[in-house]
């Protein structure tokens, strides 16, 4: 069994409130869950308007599949959400 974790540190330029931040992050989380069947949530920077840390997790029976699937999630996020800048990302397989 392999547990894959993708951590994304995002910058949200132009956000002026936490409410606006939530309105931009919520559709991202929903879409990642719907498209890739991963668990996704906002994990950090809850008090910062223009930064967010998202975490996606998945469980599979193959570590290489988990790594490849999470790399696909990363690529999808870069392509479909160009208004979010990915400052840093990390894929971990446990």
MDAnalysis code that builds the backbone (N, CA, C; Angstrom):
import MDAnalysis as mda
import numpy as np

u = mda.Universe.empty(282, n_residues=94, atom_resindex=np.repeat(np.arange(94), 3), trajectory=True)
u.add_TopologyAttr("name", ["N", "CA", "C"] * 94)
u.add_TopologyAttr("resid", np.arange(1, 95))
u.add_TopologyAttr("resname", ["UNK", "UNK", "UNK", "UNK", "UNK", "UNK", "UNK", "UNK", "UNK", "UNK", "UNK", "UNK", "UNK", "UNK", "UNK", "UNK", "UNK", "UNK", "UNK", "UNK", "UNK", "UNK", "UNK", "UNK", "UNK", "UNK", "UNK", "UNK", "UNK", "UNK", "UNK", "UNK", "UNK", "UNK", "UNK", "UNK", "UNK", "UNK", "UNK", "UNK", "UNK", "UNK", "UNK", "UNK", "UNK", "UNK", "UNK", "UNK", "UNK", "UNK", "UNK", "UNK", "UNK", "UNK", "UNK", "UNK", "UNK", "UNK", "UNK", "UNK", "UNK", "UNK", "UNK", "UNK", "UNK", "UNK", "UNK", "UNK", "UNK", "UNK", "UNK", "UNK", "UNK", "UNK", "UNK", "UNK", "UNK", "UNK", "UNK", "UNK", "UNK", "UNK", "UNK", "UNK", "UNK", "UNK", "UNK", "UNK", "UNK", "UNK", "UNK", "UNK", "UNK", "UNK"])
u.atoms.positions = np.array([
    [0.847, -1.173, 0.000],
    [0.000, 0.000, 0.000],
    [0.892, 1.235, 0.000],
    [0.506, 2.225, -0.787],
    [1.251, 3.472, -0.873],
    [0.302, 4.649, -0.662],
    [0.724, 5.558, 0.178],
    [-0.030, 6.788, 0.408],
    [0.754, 7.914, -0.241],
    [0.117, 8.603, -1.172],
    [0.753, 9.718, -1.856],
    [0.187, 11.039, -1.374],
    [1.081, 11.992, -1.143],
    [0.670, 13.312, -0.662],
    [1.309, 14.374, -1.547],
    [0.480, 15.244, -2.095],
    [0.931, 16.389, -2.886],
    [0.636, 17.647, -2.085],
    [1.669, 18.439, -1.835],
    [1.510, 19.702, -1.127],
    [1.810, 20.834, -2.097],
    [0.888, 21.775, -2.204],
    [1.042, 22.934, -3.088],
    [1.026, 24.212, -2.268],
    [2.062, 25.013, -2.417],
    [2.096, 26.344, -1.796],
    [1.732, 27.322, -2.899],
    [0.587, 27.972, -2.763],
    [0.043, 28.827, -3.811],
    [0.096, 30.292, -3.423],
    [0.250, 31.120, -4.424],
    [0.074, 32.555, -4.266],
    [-1.181, 32.941, -5.042],
    [-2.023, 33.752, -4.417],
    [-3.276, 34.201, -5.024],
    [-3.206, 35.716, -5.169],
    [-2.603, 36.198, -6.229],
    [-2.450, 37.640, -6.382],
    [-3.812, 38.316, -6.528],
    [-3.921, 39.475, -5.916],
    [-5.147, 40.243, -6.039],
    [-6.201, 39.948, -5.000],
    [-6.020, 38.944, -4.159],
    [-6.991, 38.659, -3.105],
    [-6.923, 39.768, -2.061],
    [-8.075, 40.275, -1.687],
    [-8.119, 41.369, -0.718],
    [-8.828, 40.996, 0.570],
    [-9.288, 39.746, 0.674],
    [-9.950, 39.314, 1.906],
    [-9.918, 37.792, 2.003],
    [-10.154, 37.298, 3.197],
    [-10.215, 35.850, 3.377],
    [-11.429, 35.255, 2.663],
    [-12.500, 36.018, 2.601],
    [-13.699, 35.557, 1.888],
    [-13.398, 35.367, 0.402],
    [-12.691, 36.303, -0.195],
    [-12.311, 36.173, -1.608],
    [-11.374, 34.990, -1.804],
    [-10.448, 34.798, -0.868],
    [-9.533, 33.665, -0.943],
    [-10.311, 32.353, -0.948],
    [-11.264, 32.224, -0.020],
    [-12.081, 31.001, 0.037],
    [-12.851, 30.783, -1.254],
    [-13.354, 31.881, -1.842],
    [-14.135, 31.745, -3.076],
    [-13.270, 31.314, -4.255],
    [-11.979, 31.558, -4.192],
    [-11.078, 31.115, -5.260],
    [-10.528, 29.712, -5.013],
    [-10.376, 29.327, -3.751],
    [-9.804, 28.026, -3.411],
    [-10.848, 26.913, -3.463],
    [-12.052, 27.189, -3.036],
    [-13.088, 26.154, -2.947],
    [-13.345, 25.445, -4.285],
    [-13.475, 26.168, -5.408],
    [-13.667, 25.467, -6.689],
    [-12.469, 24.612, -7.104],
    [-11.277, 25.036, -6.725],
    [-10.073, 24.250, -7.036],
    [-10.133, 22.916, -6.308],
    [-10.427, 22.959, -5.025],
    [-10.501, 21.732, -4.231],
    [-11.588, 20.798, -4.756],
    [-12.739, 21.351, -5.067],
    [-13.849, 20.533, -5.585],
    [-13.491, 19.886, -6.917],
    [-12.851, 20.649, -7.773],
    [-12.510, 20.117, -9.105],
    [-11.454, 19.022, -9.002],
    [-10.445, 19.206, -8.149],
    [-9.418, 18.178, -7.987],
    [-10.028, 16.890, -7.434],
    [-10.937, 17.038, -6.489],
    [-11.600, 15.857, -5.941],
    [-12.434, 15.156, -7.015],
    [-13.177, 15.936, -7.784],
    [-14.052, 15.368, -8.811],
    [-13.256, 14.734, -9.953],
    [-12.227, 15.415, -10.433],
    [-11.469, 14.927, -11.592],
    [-10.560, 13.737, -11.273],
    [-9.964, 13.745, -10.067],
    [-8.922, 12.763, -9.767],
    [-9.239, 11.852, -8.588],
    [-10.379, 12.051, -7.952],
    [-10.783, 11.247, -6.801],
    [-9.705, 11.245, -5.710],
    [-9.144, 12.417, -5.445],
    [-8.192, 12.584, -4.352],
    [-8.876, 13.339, -3.223],
    [-8.382, 13.151, -2.036],
    [-8.825, 13.981, -0.918],
    [-8.028, 15.277, -1.002],
    [-8.707, 16.402, -0.943],
    [-8.032, 17.686, -1.090],
    [-8.568, 18.661, -0.053],
    [-7.650, 19.417, 0.566],
    [-8.077, 20.412, 1.540],
    [-7.038, 21.519, 1.650],
    [-7.484, 22.641, 2.210],
    [-6.562, 23.734, 2.511],
    [-5.961, 23.431, 3.867],
    [-4.639, 23.451, 3.942],
    [-3.972, 22.997, 5.150],
    [-3.272, 24.127, 5.898],
    [-2.848, 25.159, 5.230],
    [-2.065, 26.172, 5.924],
    [-2.315, 27.568, 5.411],
    [-1.685, 28.522, 6.052],
    [-1.802, 29.942, 5.717],
    [-3.259, 30.399, 5.778],
    [-3.983, 29.919, 6.766],
    [-5.409, 30.250, 6.882],
    [-5.670, 31.714, 7.156],
    [-4.681, 32.422, 7.682],
    [-4.877, 33.829, 8.011],
    [-4.243, 34.772, 6.993],
    [-3.688, 34.246, 5.927],
    [-3.076, 35.076, 4.886],
    [-3.990, 35.151, 3.679],
    [-4.197, 36.359, 3.190],
    [-5.125, 36.573, 2.078],
    [-4.586, 36.077, 0.753],
    [-3.303, 36.196, 0.521],
    [-2.761, 35.930, -0.806],
    [-1.909, 34.671, -0.871],
    [-1.995, 33.818, 0.124],
    [-1.263, 32.555, 0.112],
    [-2.160, 31.439, 0.607],
    [-1.901, 30.247, 0.090],
    [-2.644, 29.070, 0.538],
    [-1.744, 27.846, 0.407],
    [-1.977, 26.874, 1.240],
    [-1.301, 25.592, 1.117],
    [-2.388, 24.544, 0.971],
    [-2.379, 23.871, -0.161],
    [-3.341, 22.812, -0.431],
    [-2.637, 21.470, -0.332],
    [-3.353, 20.479, 0.155],
    [-2.819, 19.130, 0.262],
    [-3.792, 18.177, -0.404],
    [-3.255, 17.336, -1.282],
    [-4.030, 16.278, -1.933],
    [-3.428, 14.947, -1.514],
    [-4.282, 13.988, -1.187],
    [-3.806, 12.676, -0.750],
    [-4.565, 11.584, -1.475],
    [-3.843, 10.492, -1.715],
    [-4.467, 9.330, -2.340],
    [-3.798, 8.065, -1.821],
    [-4.541, 6.981, -1.848],
    [-4.034, 5.679, -1.433],
    [-4.146, 4.745, -2.626],
    [-3.082, 4.005, -2.883],
    [-3.112, 3.013, -3.965],
    [-2.234, 1.834, -3.557],
    [-2.199, 0.842, -4.410],
    [-1.369, -0.319, -4.108],
    [-0.009, -0.261, -4.798],
    [0.279, 0.855, -5.494],
    [1.531, 0.987, -6.236],
    [2.097, 2.403, -6.048],
    [3.296, 2.494, -5.532],
    [3.921, 3.796, -5.266],
    [4.156, 4.585, -6.551],
    [4.560, 3.916, -7.617],
    [4.818, 4.641, -8.870],
    [3.525, 5.191, -9.468],
    [2.425, 4.463, -9.311],
    [1.137, 4.975, -9.773],
    [0.746, 6.220, -8.990],
    [0.922, 6.180, -7.672],
    [0.598, 7.340, -6.837],
    [1.409, 8.561, -7.246],
    [2.696, 8.379, -7.462],
    [3.563, 9.487, -7.858],
    [3.117, 10.056, -9.211],
    [2.839, 9.193, -10.167],
    [2.415, 9.625, -11.501],
    [1.053, 10.342, -11.432],
    [0.136, 9.808, -10.661],
    [-1.191, 10.423, -10.541],
    [-1.107, 11.803, -9.899],
    [-0.284, 11.947, -8.876],
    [-0.139, 13.250, -8.227],
    [0.602, 14.241, -9.114],
    [1.511, 13.750, -9.929],
    [2.164, 14.627, -10.909],
    [1.140, 15.130, -11.930],
    [0.183, 14.282, -12.286],
    [-0.898, 14.682, -13.181],
    [-1.780, 15.741, -12.525],
    [-2.046, 15.591, -11.231],
    [-2.823, 16.597, -10.495],
    [-2.085, 17.935, -10.529],
    [-0.789, 17.915, -10.319],
    [0.019, 19.134, -10.359],
    [-0.059, 19.790, -11.732],
    [0.126, 19.020, -12.781],
    [0.064, 19.552, -14.142],
    [-1.315, 20.123, -14.459],
    [-2.348, 19.429, -14.035],
    [-3.719, 19.885, -14.245],
    [-3.949, 21.226, -13.548],
    [-3.463, 21.354, -12.326],
    [-3.631, 22.593, -11.568],
    [-2.921, 23.748, -12.261],
    [-1.711, 23.516, -12.733],
    [-0.966, 24.555, -13.447],
    [-1.695, 24.989, -14.714],
    [-2.260, 24.033, -15.426],
    [-2.902, 24.311, -16.712],
    [-4.277, 24.958, -16.568],
    [-5.081, 24.484, -15.633],
    [-6.473, 24.921, -15.550],
    [-6.733, 26.078, -14.582],
    [-5.745, 26.418, -13.789],
    [-5.900, 27.529, -12.841],
    [-4.710, 28.478, -12.971],
    [-4.620, 29.183, -14.103],
    [-3.447, 30.042, -14.336],
    [-3.388, 31.266, -13.420],
    [-4.495, 31.589, -12.754],
    [-4.487, 32.733, -11.841],
    [-3.894, 32.378, -10.478],
    [-3.582, 31.106, -10.240],
    [-2.923, 30.662, -9.023],
    [-1.471, 30.348, -9.358],
    [-0.561, 30.966, -8.660],
    [0.858, 30.716, -8.901],
    [1.359, 29.681, -7.911],
    [1.929, 28.612, -8.436],
    [2.479, 27.571, -7.573],
    [3.906, 27.979, -7.215],
    [4.085, 28.370, -5.964],
    [5.398, 28.796, -5.494],
    [6.297, 27.605, -5.187],
    [5.676, 26.545, -4.696],
    [6.430, 25.362, -4.307],
    [5.489, 24.168, -4.327],
    [6.013, 23.013, -4.656],
    [5.226, 21.784, -4.569],
    [6.112, 20.649, -4.080],
    [5.471, 19.660, -3.496],
    [6.221, 18.501, -2.990],
    [5.317, 17.271, -3.100],
    [5.866, 16.208, -3.618],
    [5.152, 14.927, -3.673],
    [5.898, 13.954, -2.750],
    [5.145, 13.374, -1.831],
    [5.707, 12.403, -0.897],
    [4.945, 11.090, -1.041],
    [5.674, 9.991, -1.000],
    [5.057, 8.672, -1.020],
    [5.444, 7.973, 0.281],
    [4.439, 7.577, 1.023],
    [4.682, 6.919, 2.310],
    [4.366, 5.441, 2.230],
])
